[in-house]
Amino acid sequence: MTREDIEKAALKGVEEYVNSGNLKGFRGSYCKGFMEGADWRINSVWHDINEIPEDGRIIVLLGKYGIMLIYGPNMMYYKESVIADGGFLKWAYKEDLIPNTEE
């Protein structure tokens, strides 16, 4: 995820709040916006299980009951069977789960 993606999502969120008339004081809007942004960031990195990841990248698979599996990077021969048939719910690239260290 790039800073540009985050900025685009933030601007979209601001437009939705302004258009809905759901702003009740500046502190309330900041708080609500922050919570919505945090939820968006957490959920935005996860991909649908039917989407096939790029070769050569490490992914984290999320399964039932919170089970997680780190898989890759050499998965070109097995990725369809492990991802689609392994009982997993969704996946994310490892890099997207690492904290942002940009200044």
N, C-alpha and C positions, 0 to 999 in steps of 0.2 A: 504494500500500500504506500502510495506516495503522498507527500504533503498536498499536492494538487487535488488528489482524490478526497482528502479530508476537508479541504477548503470548499470544494464543490458540494459535498454533503452538508457542510455547515450552512452554506448559503441557502440550500434547498430547505433545510430545517427552519431557518429564519423566515423564509417566505411562507411556509405552512403556518407558523405561529401567528404571523401578522395577518394573513388572510383569514384565519379561523377566529380572530378576535379573542384569543385565549390568553392574552397577556394581562396579568393582574399585578401591576407594580414591577419595577425593574428587578428587584431581588428575586421575586417569584419567577420571572421569565429567565433570568440567568440560571437559577437553580434547575428549573425544568429543562432548559436547553442543555445544561451540563449533563444531566441524567440521561436525556435522550441521546446525546452525542456519545456518551460512554457506552450505552447499550448498542448503538449503531456500530461503534468500533469493535466491540467484542464479537458481535454477530456477523460483521462484514467479511471476516477472514475465512469463514467456513463455506465450503463448496458442496453442492449437491453430490450425492454418492454416485450418480450416473455420469457426472462430468469426469473425464479422464485427465489426470494431471500430466504435466510436461515431463518428458524423460530427463533423467539426470538431476532431479530435484528431490529433496527429502520431504516427505509428508508425514503428518500426524493424523491417524485414523481414529475417529471417535465411535465406539460401539455401544451396544446396550449396556445398561447398568454402569455407565461411566468408564468403561474399559477403554484404554488408549493404547495405540500401537504406533511406534515410529517405523517408517518403511522407506526404503530407497537407499541410495540414489539409483542403483542399477535395477530398475524394475520393468524394463521394456518387454520382457517375455511373460511376466506374471501379473502385471498390474490390473488387467481386466478381471481376471479370476479372483484375485485377492480383494479388490475393491468392491466389485459388483456382487460376488458370491460369498463374501466373508462375514456377512451379517453386520456390517458397519453402517452407521447412520449418516455420517458426513466426514469430510476431511479438510485439512488446511495445510498450506505450505509452512514448513518449519520457520522460515524467515518472517512470516507474518505474525507469528506468536511471540517473537523475541521483542523485548521492550525497545522503543525508539531511542536512539542515542544521538539524534541530530540536535545541533545547538539551535 
